[in-house]
Amino acid sequence: MKQLSFTYFLAFIGCGVLLFTSCAKESISLTEDNLNESVQSLASCEQSEAIKAKYELDATRLAVSLMQEDQEASKAVRISQTYQQKSMDALMAVYNATHLPARDSVFRLYEIHTLSTRVLDRIIVGVDPAHQWVRSWFAGEQMTGYAPIDDLLSEYSLSVVDHDNSLSIVTLAAENPLNIERLSRLFMQVDGVTYAEQEWVFGDGNNIEIRSFDDYVELTFSIGYEECPAMCLYHHYWQFKVWSDCSVDYLGSYGDGLP
Protein backbone atom coordinates (compact mmCIF):
# COMPACT_ATOMS: atom_id res chain seq x y z
CA MET A 1 0.00 0.00 0.00
CA LYS A 2 2.84 2.35 0.93
CA GLN A 3 4.64 1.53 -2.29
CA LEU A 4 1.48 2.26 -4.30
CA SER A 5 0.95 5.58 -2.50
CA PHE A 6 4.54 6.53 -3.17
CA THR A 7 4.07 5.72 -6.85
CA TYR A 8 0.99 7.95 -6.99
CA PHE A 9 2.95 10.66 -5.19
CA LEU A 10 5.74 10.56 -7.79
CA ALA A 11 3.20 10.64 -10.60
CA PHE A 12 1.53 13.65 -9.01
CA ILE A 13 4.85 15.46 -8.67
CA GLY A 14 5.76 14.59 -12.28
CA CYS A 15 2.51 16.00 -13.57
CA GLY A 16 3.03 19.11 -11.51
CA VAL A 17 6.51 19.62 -12.94
CA LEU A 18 5.24 19.12 -16.48
CA LEU A 19 2.36 21.51 -15.87
CA PHE A 20 4.68 24.13 -14.37
CA THR A 21 7.14 23.78 -17.26
CA SER A 22 4.35 24.12 -19.79
CA CYS A 23 2.99 27.20 -18.05
CA ALA A 24 6.45 28.72 -17.75
CA LYS A 25 7.11 28.25 -21.47
CA GLU A 26 3.75 29.79 -22.30
CA SER A 27 4.49 32.71 -19.98
CA ILE A 28 7.90 33.34 -21.55
CA SER A 29 6.42 33.13 -25.03
CA LEU A 30 3.73 35.66 -24.20
CA THR A 31 6.28 37.99 -22.62
CA GLU A 32 8.46 37.92 -25.74
CA ASP A 33 5.45 38.52 -27.98
CA ASN A 34 4.38 41.46 -25.85
CA LEU A 35 7.89 42.86 -25.96
CA ASN A 36 8.05 42.61 -29.73
CA GLU A 37 4.66 44.29 -30.03
CA SER A 38 5.83 47.04 -27.66
CA VAL A 39 9.01 47.68 -29.66
CA GLN A 40 7.05 47.67 -32.92
CA SER A 41 4.56 50.16 -31.50
CA LEU A 42 7.41 52.59 -30.93
CA ALA A 43 7.82 52.97 -34.71
CA SER A 44 6.00 56.26 -34.89
CA CYS A 45 6.65 59.78 -36.12
CA GLU A 46 3.85 61.25 -34.01
CA GLN A 47 4.45 63.36 -30.92
CA SER A 48 2.80 66.10 -28.92
CA GLU A 49 2.81 69.65 -30.25
CA ALA A 50 4.91 70.70 -27.25
CA ILE A 51 7.69 68.25 -28.15
CA LYS A 52 7.53 69.18 -31.83
CA ALA A 53 7.83 72.86 -30.93
CA LYS A 54 11.15 72.15 -29.19
CA TYR A 55 12.55 70.77 -32.46
CA GLU A 56 10.78 73.05 -34.96
CA LEU A 57 13.87 75.13 -35.69
CA ASP A 58 15.98 71.99 -35.96
CA ALA A 59 13.56 70.57 -38.53
CA THR A 60 13.73 73.84 -40.46
CA ARG A 61 17.52 73.83 -40.58
CA LEU A 62 17.52 70.19 -41.65
CA ALA A 63 14.91 70.98 -44.32
CA VAL A 64 17.23 73.62 -45.79
CA SER A 65 20.02 71.03 -45.90
CA LEU A 66 17.74 68.65 -47.81
CA MET A 67 16.69 71.44 -50.17
CA GLN A 68 20.31 72.15 -51.01
CA GLU A 69 20.77 68.50 -52.00
CA ASP A 70 17.80 68.78 -54.38
CA GLN A 71 18.53 70.71 -57.56
CA GLU A 72 14.93 71.85 -58.03
CA ALA A 73 14.09 72.51 -54.39
CA SER A 74 17.25 74.56 -53.93
CA LYS A 75 15.80 77.16 -56.30
CA ALA A 76 13.02 78.01 -53.85
CA VAL A 77 13.36 80.79 -51.29
CA ARG A 78 10.59 79.57 -49.00
CA ILE A 79 11.26 76.48 -46.93
CA SER A 80 9.88 73.31 -48.51
CA GLN A 81 7.05 72.02 -46.33
CA THR A 82 7.70 68.54 -47.70
CA TYR A 83 11.28 68.60 -46.44
CA GLN A 84 10.22 70.33 -43.23
CA GLN A 85 7.80 67.47 -42.51
CA LYS A 86 10.32 64.85 -43.56
CA SER A 87 12.89 66.28 -41.16
CA MET A 88 10.42 66.55 -38.28
CA ASP A 89 9.21 62.98 -38.87
CA ALA A 90 12.78 61.68 -38.74
CA LEU A 91 13.51 63.56 -35.52
CA MET A 92 10.31 62.34 -33.87
CA ALA A 93 10.91 58.75 -34.99
CA VAL A 94 14.26 58.71 -33.18
CA TYR A 95 12.70 60.54 -30.24
CA ASN A 96 10.09 57.78 -29.97
CA ALA A 97 12.65 54.96 -30.24
CA THR A 98 12.94 54.70 -26.47
CA HIS A 99 14.06 51.06 -26.73
CA LEU A 100 17.41 52.32 -28.06
CA PRO A 101 19.81 53.47 -25.32
CA ALA A 102 21.51 55.84 -27.78
CA ARG A 103 18.21 57.69 -28.10
CA ASP A 104 18.47 58.72 -24.45
CA SER A 105 22.03 59.93 -25.03
CA VAL A 106 21.10 62.32 -27.83
CA PHE A 107 17.75 63.56 -26.50
CA ARG A 108 17.95 63.35 -22.71
CA LEU A 109 21.59 63.24 -21.63
CA TYR A 110 23.12 65.72 -24.09
CA GLU A 111 19.92 67.36 -25.41
CA ILE A 112 21.41 67.78 -28.88
CA HIS A 113 20.04 70.37 -31.31
CA THR A 114 21.24 71.68 -34.67
CA LEU A 115 24.18 74.05 -34.64
CA SER A 116 22.92 77.63 -34.50
CA THR A 117 25.66 79.23 -36.61
CA ARG A 118 23.50 79.43 -39.74
CA VAL A 119 20.90 82.19 -39.41
CA LEU A 120 17.81 81.62 -41.56
CA ASP A 121 16.03 84.94 -41.08
CA ARG A 122 18.83 87.46 -41.77
CA ILE A 123 20.58 88.54 -44.95
CA ILE A 124 23.49 90.94 -45.30
CA VAL A 125 23.35 93.10 -48.44
CA GLY A 126 26.26 95.16 -49.68
CA VAL A 127 25.20 98.16 -51.78
CA ASP A 128 26.68 100.81 -54.03
CA PRO A 129 25.86 104.24 -52.52
CA ALA A 130 26.07 105.80 -55.98
CA HIS A 131 22.61 104.42 -56.75
CA GLN A 132 19.67 106.60 -55.84
CA TRP A 133 17.60 103.81 -54.29
CA VAL A 134 20.39 102.97 -51.83
CA ARG A 135 20.08 106.41 -50.24
CA SER A 136 16.57 105.55 -49.09
CA TRP A 137 17.93 102.69 -47.00
CA PHE A 138 20.71 104.86 -45.63
CA ALA A 139 18.06 107.39 -44.61
CA GLY A 140 16.30 104.69 -42.55
CA GLU A 141 13.43 104.07 -44.97
CA GLN A 142 12.12 100.59 -45.68
CA MET A 143 10.98 100.97 -49.26
CA THR A 144 13.35 102.41 -51.84
CA GLY A 145 11.06 103.29 -54.75
CA TYR A 146 13.11 100.88 -56.85
CA ALA A 147 10.86 98.01 -57.94
CA PRO A 148 13.46 95.16 -58.14
CA ILE A 149 14.34 95.75 -54.47
CA ASP A 150 10.89 96.62 -53.16
CA ASP A 151 9.37 93.57 -54.84
CA LEU A 152 11.82 91.29 -53.01
CA LEU A 153 11.07 93.02 -49.70
CA SER A 154 7.33 92.58 -50.19
CA GLU A 155 7.44 89.05 -51.62
CA TYR A 156 9.49 87.62 -48.74
CA SER A 157 8.37 89.91 -45.89
CA LEU A 158 11.76 91.52 -45.39
CA SER A 159 12.55 94.64 -43.42
CA VAL A 160 15.64 96.76 -42.81
CA VAL A 161 16.86 96.22 -39.24
CA ASP A 162 20.34 97.75 -39.49
CA HIS A 163 22.51 99.73 -41.87
CA ASP A 164 26.13 100.85 -41.82
CA ASN A 165 26.55 103.77 -44.17
CA SER A 166 30.33 103.82 -43.83
CA LEU A 167 30.60 100.18 -44.94
CA SER A 168 27.65 100.35 -47.35
CA ILE A 169 25.99 97.37 -45.67
CA VAL A 170 22.32 96.79 -44.93
CA THR A 171 20.93 93.98 -42.78
CA LEU A 172 17.50 92.64 -43.65
CA ALA A 173 15.32 90.48 -41.40
CA ALA A 174 12.62 88.04 -42.53
CA GLU A 175 9.43 87.26 -40.63
CA ASN A 176 9.98 83.55 -41.20
CA PRO A 177 13.00 81.32 -41.89
CA LEU A 178 14.00 81.27 -45.54
CA ASN A 179 16.47 79.61 -47.87
CA ILE A 180 18.83 82.56 -47.58
CA GLU A 181 21.34 81.11 -50.01
CA ARG A 182 18.79 81.30 -52.82
CA LEU A 183 17.51 84.70 -51.69
CA SER A 184 21.06 86.05 -51.79
CA ARG A 185 21.33 85.09 -55.44
CA LEU A 186 18.15 87.01 -56.23
CA PHE A 187 19.54 90.15 -54.58
CA MET A 188 22.79 89.75 -56.49
CA GLN A 189 20.83 90.14 -59.73
CA VAL A 190 19.75 93.67 -58.76
CA ASP A 191 21.71 96.61 -60.09
CA GLY A 192 23.35 98.43 -57.17
CA VAL A 193 23.85 95.33 -54.99
CA THR A 194 27.54 94.51 -54.63
CA TYR A 195 27.07 91.30 -52.64
CA ALA A 196 24.48 89.45 -50.57
CA GLU A 197 25.08 86.68 -48.07
CA GLN A 198 23.67 84.79 -45.16
CA GLU A 199 24.42 86.08 -41.69
CA TRP A 200 26.62 83.63 -39.82
CA VAL A 201 27.37 83.25 -36.14
CA PHE A 202 30.88 81.97 -35.58
CA GLY A 203 31.19 78.91 -33.40
CA ASP A 204 31.12 75.15 -32.99
CA GLY A 205 29.34 72.67 -30.75
CA ASN A 206 26.56 70.08 -30.80
CA ASN A 207 24.77 69.43 -34.07
CA ILE A 208 22.31 67.28 -36.03
CA GLU A 209 22.89 66.47 -39.70
CA ILE A 210 20.63 64.76 -42.20
CA ARG A 211 21.09 62.86 -45.46
CA SER A 212 18.28 61.60 -47.65
CA PHE A 213 18.19 58.30 -49.53
CA ASP A 214 15.51 56.53 -51.58
CA ASP A 215 13.58 54.91 -48.72
CA TYR A 216 15.20 56.25 -45.58
CA VAL A 217 16.98 59.22 -44.08
CA GLU A 218 20.12 59.16 -41.99
CA LEU A 219 20.40 61.37 -38.93
CA THR A 220 23.75 62.02 -37.30
CA PHE A 221 23.77 63.58 -33.84
CA SER A 222 27.04 64.92 -32.49
CA ILE A 223 28.47 66.66 -29.46
CA GLY A 224 31.51 68.91 -29.45
CA TYR A 225 33.54 69.73 -26.37
CA GLU A 226 36.62 71.59 -25.16
CA GLU A 227 37.57 74.95 -26.69
CA CYS A 228 33.98 75.48 -27.84
CA PRO A 229 32.40 77.63 -29.17
CA ALA A 230 35.55 78.63 -31.08
CA MET A 231 36.39 75.24 -32.62
CA CYS A 232 35.71 72.14 -30.57
CA LEU A 233 38.74 69.91 -30.10
CA TYR A 234 36.69 66.75 -29.74
CA HIS A 235 33.52 65.36 -31.32
CA HIS A 236 31.44 62.24 -30.75
CA TYR A 237 28.74 61.01 -33.17
CA TRP A 238 25.62 58.80 -33.09
CA GLN A 239 23.98 57.64 -36.33
CA PHE A 240 20.41 56.50 -36.91
CA LYS A 241 18.64 55.23 -40.01
CA VAL A 242 14.96 56.24 -40.17
CA TRP A 243 12.82 54.26 -42.58
CA SER A 244 9.73 55.56 -44.38
CA ASP A 245 7.47 53.68 -41.91
CA CYS A 246 9.15 55.59 -39.03
CA SER A 247 11.03 52.54 -37.76
CA VAL A 248 14.57 53.28 -36.61
CA ASP A 249 17.86 51.40 -36.86
CA TYR A 250 20.75 52.47 -34.67
CA LEU A 251 23.91 52.39 -36.80
CA GLY A 252 26.37 52.98 -33.98
CA SER A 253 28.60 55.72 -32.62
CA TYR A 254 32.12 56.86 -33.40
CA GLY A 255 34.59 59.67 -32.83
CA ASP A 256 36.32 60.87 -29.69
CA GLY A 257 35.46 59.50 -26.26
CA LEU A 258 32.54 60.99 -24.39
CA PRO A 259 33.25 63.91 -22.05
Secondary structure by P-SEA (a helix, b strand, c coil): caaaaaaaaaaaaaaaaaaaaaaaaaaaaaaaaaaaaaaaaaccccccaaaaaaaaaaaaaaaaaaaaacccccccccccaaaaaaaaaaaaaaaaccccaaaaaacccccccccccccccbbbbbbccccaaaaaaaacccccccaaaaaaaaaaccccccccccccbbbbbbccccaaaaaaaaaaacccccccccbbbbbcccbbbbbbcccbbbbbbbccccccccccccccbbbbbbccccbbbbccccccccc
